[in-house]
């Protein structure tokens, strides 16, 4: 069953008249704004990532997951169907699942021992008929009316998405043709294999992380590792793509050389004298159609689908208030990978994660961004690199994908 959703919160803030070329700094710290984001973005008409099917491969397997700040449980029932439930008992709202993951035949609330099966149905409760003919539930109480609140679920290519909305479009229509093709490029029907997890708590607003991945401008200037070894740089063949709504984005690039030219002379972090003791760390092997060595997809509202060379990962954004979020990385490969490819993926995973040779820079800049933004809520950030439009480009010297994100964000939030 599904409980009635509360009315979305109302906020009194006004977005700057310049639209998506300006971002007010209050958007990164205002508690009312954050609450409305939870209501209308994460719990609204969105399909949000919750996990990979390989994380719960067997009947009875479960894992605690989140969408926004809402605690959920993802589980596989006896028939193999995946369910996502709100992690609260239908009786008094107690968080019934306490283990991070495991295998169970049923879920039992620790407070009053209400029991639910793997499909979310209420199967039993103590004192249903009272004790010594006293107490008990009313005669018209029906267990079938008091199951766990369940989200709609879509599983495609081994990844699992869920929505609180009963009216949201299908997951395939939600992605749209361009992003469905990019998604299916990685999730092409092959069985996935789980390589491992990392998780970090970053003291900044969740939108700053989405901005970061939609921002190819910074990558050619800040990341010594990317720039030096030609993994992602503005002088390389590249493209920026958005879907028709503007909510999803992709940064696409082909690897370049470790060489200073007139086109990259302003990239002061390009170090021609840097050498790797083990060049295999960044040695990509082609495994998909096309020449792209980097495809970074940002799928509204909470997912970054990462292909950097041969390291693959889902990066989930889990907001923890207006000025903090968890970044949860799930690294994966394919069940038919050779041992050599398996080791290659693990080796290249050192680029990413909390202490990754690339990603560690982003974690630091997230905090510095929040530190600079929070004291000045009435100041606006500027997004005009590459112009003021929100169109696809065949280069990465642009902030178009960030503008596209905020154009859609303002429509959903009602600004």
C-alpha positions as CSV (number, residue, x, y, z in Angstrom):
1,X,0.0,0.0,0.0
2,X,1.1,3.6,-0.4
3,X,0.4,6.3,2.2
4,X,-0.9,9.7,1.1
5,X,2.0,12.1,0.5
6,X,2.2,15.3,2.4
7,X,1.8,18.6,0.5
8,X,5.1,19.9,-0.8
9,X,6.6,22.7,1.2
10,X,6.3,26.3,0.1
11,X,9.2,28.7,-0.1
12,X,9.3,32.5,-0.5
13,X,12.7,32.8,-2.2
14,X,12.9,34.4,-5.7
15,X,15.4,33.2,-8.2
16,X,17.4,35.9,-10.0
17,X,15.8,37.4,-13.2
18,X,18.9,36.3,-15.2
19,X,17.6,32.7,-14.9
20,X,20.0,29.8,-15.2
21,X,23.1,32.0,-15.7
22,X,22.9,32.9,-12.1
23,X,22.7,30.7,-9.0
24,X,21.8,32.4,-5.7
25,X,24.0,31.2,-2.9
26,X,21.0,30.7,-0.6
27,X,20.1,27.7,-2.8
28,X,23.1,25.8,-1.2
29,X,22.2,26.4,2.5
30,X,18.6,27.4,3.0
31,X,16.7,24.8,5.1
32,X,13.3,25.6,3.4
33,X,14.9,25.1,-0.1
34,X,16.4,21.8,1.1
35,X,13.0,20.6,2.4
36,X,11.3,21.4,-0.8
37,X,14.0,19.6,-2.8
38,X,13.3,16.5,-0.8
39,X,9.5,16.9,-1.4
40,X,9.4,17.7,-5.1
41,X,12.7,16.5,-6.5
42,X,13.7,13.3,-4.6
43,X,10.2,12.3,-3.7
44,X,8.5,13.8,-6.7
45,X,8.2,12.8,-10.3
46,X,11.7,11.4,-10.5
47,X,13.2,7.9,-11.0
48,X,16.1,7.7,-8.5
49,X,18.9,5.1,-8.3
50,X,18.8,2.7,-5.4
51,X,21.2,-0.1,-6.2
52,X,22.4,-2.9,-8.4
53,X,20.6,-6.2,-8.7
54,X,23.8,-8.0,-8.1
55,X,23.8,-6.6,-4.5
56,X,20.7,-8.7,-3.7
57,X,21.1,-11.7,-6.0
58,X,19.2,-14.3,-3.9
59,X,15.6,-14.5,-2.6
60,X,15.5,-12.9,0.8
61,X,18.5,-10.7,0.2
62,X,18.0,-7.1,1.3
63,X,19.9,-3.9,1.6
64,X,19.2,-0.6,3.3
65,X,19.1,2.2,0.7
66,X,18.0,5.9,0.5
67,X,16.4,8.3,-1.9
68,X,17.2,11.8,-0.6
69,X,16.9,11.7,3.1
70,X,14.2,9.0,3.1
71,X,15.4,5.6,4.5
72,X,14.3,2.6,2.3
73,X,14.8,-1.1,2.1
74,X,15.5,-2.9,-1.2
75,X,14.8,-6.6,-1.2
76,X,14.3,-9.6,-3.5
77,X,11.2,-11.8,-2.8
78,X,10.8,-15.5,-3.3
79,X,9.8,-15.1,-6.9
80,X,12.9,-13.0,-7.7
81,X,11.0,-9.7,-7.9
82,X,12.8,-6.7,-6.5
83,X,10.8,-4.4,-4.1
84,X,11.7,-1.1,-2.5
85,X,9.9,-0.2,0.7
86,X,9.9,2.8,3.0
87,X,11.8,1.7,6.1
88,X,9.1,2.3,8.6
89,X,6.5,0.0,10.2
90,X,2.9,0.6,9.1
91,X,1.9,0.6,12.8
92,X,3.8,3.5,14.5
93,X,6.5,4.4,12.0
94,X,9.4,2.6,13.6
95,X,12.4,1.8,11.4
96,X,11.9,-2.0,11.1
97,X,15.1,-2.9,9.3
98,X,18.3,-2.2,11.3
99,X,20.9,-4.3,9.5
100,X,22.7,-2.6,6.5
101,X,22.2,-5.8,4.5
102,X,21.5,-9.5,4.9
103,X,19.0,-12.2,4.1
104,X,15.7,-12.7,5.7
105,X,12.4,-14.6,5.3
106,X,10.4,-11.8,6.8
107,X,10.8,-8.4,8.4
108,X,9.8,-7.9,12.0
109,X,9.4,-4.5,13.7
110,X,11.3,-4.4,16.9
111,X,8.7,-2.4,18.8
112,X,5.5,-4.3,18.6
113,X,6.6,-7.3,16.5
114,X,4.5,-6.7,13.5
115,X,5.7,-9.1,10.8
116,X,5.9,-8.5,7.0
117,X,6.7,-10.9,4.2
118,X,9.2,-10.1,1.4
119,X,6.4,-8.5,-0.7
120,X,5.5,-6.1,2.1
121,X,2.3,-7.8,3.2
122,X,1.5,-7.7,6.9
123,X,1.5,-11.3,8.0
124,X,1.0,-11.2,11.7
125,X,0.8,-9.0,14.8
126,X,0.6,-9.9,18.5
127,X,-2.7,-9.6,20.3
128,X,-4.7,-9.2,17.2
129,X,-7.6,-10.7,19.0
130,X,-6.7,-9.4,22.5
131,X,-5.8,-11.3,25.6
132,X,-8.5,-13.1,27.7
133,X,-11.1,-11.6,25.5
134,X,-9.9,-8.1,26.3
135,X,-8.4,-5.6,23.9
136,X,-7.3,-6.5,20.4
137,X,-7.9,-4.8,17.1
138,X,-11.4,-3.7,15.9
139,X,-13.5,-6.3,14.1
140,X,-13.1,-4.4,10.8
141,X,-9.3,-4.4,11.0
142,X,-7.8,-5.9,7.8
143,X,-4.2,-6.9,7.6
144,X,-4.2,-6.4,3.8
145,X,-4.8,-2.7,4.4
146,X,-1.6,-2.3,6.5
147,X,1.3,-3.5,4.5
148,X,4.6,-1.6,4.0
149,X,4.5,1.4,1.8
150,X,6.1,0.4,-1.5
151,X,7.7,2.5,-4.2
152,X,7.4,1.8,-8.0
153,X,10.5,0.0,-9.2
154,X,12.2,-0.3,-12.6
155,X,15.1,-2.7,-13.2
156,X,17.0,-2.3,-16.4
157,X,20.3,-3.9,-17.4
158,X,21.1,-4.8,-13.8
159,X,20.5,-1.4,-12.1
160,X,17.5,-0.6,-10.0
161,X,15.6,2.6,-9.8
162,X,12.5,3.6,-7.8
163,X,10.0,6.4,-7.6
164,X,7.6,7.6,-4.9
165,X,5.3,8.8,-7.7
166,X,2.3,6.8,-9.0
167,X,2.1,9.0,-12.1
168,X,5.7,9.4,-13.2
169,X,6.5,8.3,-16.8
170,X,8.2,5.0,-17.5
171,X,11.9,4.8,-16.7
172,X,12.7,4.6,-20.4
173,X,10.7,7.7,-21.2
174,X,12.3,9.4,-18.2
175,X,15.7,8.9,-19.7
176,X,14.7,9.8,-23.2
177,X,16.3,8.4,-26.4
178,X,19.7,10.0,-26.1
179,X,20.3,9.0,-22.5
180,X,18.7,5.6,-22.9
181,X,21.3,4.9,-25.6
182,X,24.1,6.1,-23.3
183,X,22.7,4.0,-20.5
184,X,22.3,0.9,-22.5
185,X,25.8,1.3,-23.8
186,X,27.1,0.2,-20.3
187,X,24.1,-1.8,-19.2
188,X,23.8,-3.9,-22.3
189,X,22.3,-7.0,-20.8
190,X,25.5,-8.6,-19.6
191,X,25.4,-9.9,-16.0
192,X,27.2,-7.5,-13.6
193,X,29.7,-8.3,-10.9
194,X,30.2,-6.3,-7.8
195,X,33.8,-5.0,-7.2
196,X,33.4,-3.0,-4.0
197,X,32.2,0.2,-2.3
198,X,33.6,3.4,-1.0
199,X,31.6,6.1,0.8
200,X,32.4,9.6,2.1
201,X,30.5,12.4,3.8
202,X,31.3,15.7,2.1
203,X,30.5,19.0,3.9
204,X,28.7,20.7,1.0
205,X,25.4,20.9,-0.7
206,X,24.5,18.0,-2.9
207,X,24.0,20.2,-6.0
208,X,27.7,21.3,-5.9
209,X,28.6,17.7,-6.7
210,X,26.2,17.6,-9.7
211,X,27.7,20.9,-10.8
212,X,31.2,19.5,-10.6
213,X,30.5,16.5,-12.8
214,X,28.6,18.8,-15.3
215,X,31.5,21.2,-15.3
216,X,34.3,20.2,-17.8
217,X,35.7,23.7,-17.5
218,X,37.4,23.0,-14.1
219,X,38.7,19.5,-15.1
220,X,41.3,21.1,-17.5
221,X,42.6,23.5,-14.9
222,X,42.4,21.8,-11.4
223,X,43.1,18.1,-11.9
224,X,46.8,17.5,-12.3
225,X,46.3,13.8,-13.0
226,X,43.6,14.3,-15.7
227,X,45.4,17.1,-17.4
228,X,48.9,15.6,-17.3
229,X,48.0,12.2,-18.6
230,X,45.4,13.3,-21.1
231,X,42.5,11.5,-19.5
232,X,40.1,14.5,-19.7
233,X,41.3,17.8,-21.2
234,X,39.8,20.7,-23.1
235,X,42.0,20.3,-26.1
236,X,40.8,16.7,-26.7
237,X,37.9,15.6,-28.9
238,X,34.8,15.9,-26.7
239,X,31.1,16.6,-26.4
240,X,28.5,17.8,-23.9
241,X,25.0,16.3,-24.2
242,X,21.7,17.1,-22.4
243,X,18.3,15.5,-22.7
244,X,15.3,17.5,-24.0
245,X,14.2,18.5,-20.5
246,X,17.7,19.5,-19.3
247,X,17.7,17.3,-16.2
248,X,20.2,14.7,-17.5
249,X,23.7,15.5,-18.8
250,X,26.8,13.7,-20.2
251,X,30.4,14.7,-20.6
252,X,32.2,12.6,-23.3
253,X,35.9,12.7,-24.2
254,X,38.6,10.8,-26.0
255,X,42.0,10.4,-24.5
256,X,44.8,12.8,-25.5
257,X,48.6,12.9,-25.2
258,X,50.9,14.0,-22.4
259,X,52.2,16.9,-24.5
260,X,52.1,20.7,-24.2
261,X,50.8,22.5,-27.3
262,X,49.4,25.9,-28.2
263,X,45.9,24.6,-27.4
264,X,46.7,23.6,-23.8
265,X,49.3,26.3,-22.9
266,X,46.9,27.8,-20.3
267,X,46.6,24.5,-18.5
268,X,49.4,25.1,-15.9
269,X,48.8,21.7,-14.2
270,X,50.0,19.8,-17.3
271,X,53.3,18.3,-16.1
272,X,55.3,16.8,-19.0
273,X,57.9,15.5,-16.5
274,X,55.5,13.4,-14.5
275,X,55.8,9.7,-15.0
276,X,54.0,6.7,-13.6
277,X,55.9,3.8,-12.1
278,X,53.1,1.6,-13.4
279,X,51.6,2.9,-16.7
280,X,48.9,0.2,-16.5
281,X,47.1,2.5,-14.1
282,X,45.8,4.6,-17.0
283,X,46.0,2.2,-19.9
284,X,42.5,1.9,-21.3
285,X,41.3,-1.0,-23.4
286,X,38.4,-0.4,-25.8
287,X,35.3,-2.3,-24.7
288,X,32.4,-0.3,-26.1
289,X,31.5,0.9,-29.6
290,X,33.1,4.2,-30.5
291,X,36.3,5.9,-29.4
292,X,35.1,7.5,-26.2
293,X,37.4,6.8,-23.2
294,X,35.4,8.9,-20.7
295,X,31.6,9.0,-20.4
296,X,30.2,10.7,-17.3
297,X,26.4,10.7,-17.1
298,X,24.5,12.7,-14.5
299,X,21.0,11.3,-14.1
300,X,18.5,13.5,-12.2
301,X,18.2,13.5,-9.3
302,X,20.9,11.4,-7.6
303,X,23.2,9.4,-9.8
304,X,26.5,9.8,-11.7
305,X,27.2,6.9,-14.0
306,X,30.9,6.7,-14.4
307,X,33.1,5.3,-17.2
308,X,36.7,6.6,-16.8
309,X,38.8,4.4,-19.1
310,X,37.8,0.9,-17.8
311,X,36.8,1.7,-14.2
312,X,33.0,1.7,-13.9
313,X,31.0,2.9,-11.0
314,X,27.6,4.3,-9.8
315,X,28.1,7.4,-7.6
316,X,24.9,8.0,-5.6
317,X,24.2,11.4,-4.0
318,X,22.5,11.1,-0.6
319,X,21.7,14.5,0.9
320,X,22.2,14.9,4.7
321,X,20.8,18.4,5.2
322,X,21.5,21.5,3.1
323,X,25.2,21.6,3.8
324,X,26.3,17.9,3.6
325,X,25.8,14.8,1.5
326,X,27.1,11.3,1.3
327,X,28.7,10.2,-1.9
328,X,28.4,6.4,-2.2
329,X,30.5,4.7,-4.9
330,X,29.6,1.2,-6.2
331,X,32.3,-0.2,-8.4
332,X,31.3,-2.9,-10.8
333,X,32.3,-5.0,-13.8
334,X,30.8,-7.8,-15.9
335,X,30.6,-11.4,-15.0
336,X,32.3,-12.4,-18.2
337,X,35.3,-10.2,-17.6
338,X,38.7,-11.9,-18.0
339,X,40.9,-12.0,-15.0
340,X,43.1,-9.4,-16.7
341,X,40.1,-7.0,-17.2
342,X,39.0,-7.6,-13.6
343,X,42.4,-6.5,-12.3
344,X,42.5,-3.6,-14.8
345,X,39.1,-2.3,-13.4
346,X,40.4,-2.6,-9.8
347,X,43.7,-0.9,-10.6
348,X,42.0,2.0,-12.4
349,X,39.5,2.4,-9.5
350,X,42.4,4.1,-7.7
351,X,41.6,7.2,-9.8
352,X,38.3,7.5,-8.0
353,X,36.8,7.4,-4.5
354,X,37.5,9.5,-1.4
355,X,41.3,9.1,-1.8
356,X,41.3,8.7,-5.6
357,X,44.1,10.3,-7.6
358,X,41.5,12.4,-9.3
359,X,38.5,12.5,-7.1
360,X,40.3,13.7,-4.0
361,X,40.6,17.1,-5.6
362,X,36.8,17.3,-6.0
363,X,36.2,16.5,-2.3
364,X,38.4,19.3,-1.2
365,X,36.9,21.8,-3.6
366,X,33.4,20.9,-2.5
367,X,34.2,22.0,1.1
368,X,36.0,25.1,-0.1
369,X,32.9,26.0,-2.2
370,X,30.5,25.6,0.7
371,X,32.9,27.6,3.0
372,X,32.9,30.5,0.5
373,X,29.2,30.3,-0.3
374,X,27.4,29.9,3.1
375,X,28.3,33.3,4.6
376,X,26.9,35.2,1.6
377,X,23.4,33.9,0.9
378,X,22.3,37.0,-1.1
379,X,25.2,36.8,-3.6
380,X,24.7,35.0,-6.9
381,X,27.1,32.7,-8.7
382,X,27.9,33.3,-12.4
383,X,27.4,30.6,-15.2
384,X,28.3,32.2,-18.5
385,X,31.3,30.2,-19.8
386,X,30.4,29.2,-23.3
387,X,27.5,31.6,-23.5
388,X,24.1,31.7,-21.9
389,X,22.3,28.9,-23.7
390,X,21.7,25.3,-22.7
391,X,22.5,23.5,-26.0
392,X,24.7,20.5,-26.7
393,X,28.3,21.3,-27.6
394,X,31.2,19.6,-29.4
395,X,33.7,21.0,-26.9
396,X,34.1,21.3,-23.1
397,X,34.9,25.0,-22.6
398,X,31.4,25.6,-21.4
399,X,29.0,25.6,-18.4
400,X,26.0,24.7,-20.6
401,X,25.2,21.5,-18.7
402,X,25.1,23.3,-15.4
403,X,22.8,26.0,-16.9
404,X,20.6,23.2,-18.3
405,X,20.4,21.6,-14.9
406,X,19.3,24.8,-13.1
407,X,16.8,25.6,-15.9
408,X,15.1,22.4,-15.1
409,X,15.6,22.7,-11.4
410,X,13.8,26.1,-11.3
411,X,10.8,24.6,-13.2
412,X,10.5,21.7,-10.8
413,X,11.0,23.9,-7.6
414,X,8.6,26.5,-8.8
415,X,11.0,29.4,-8.9
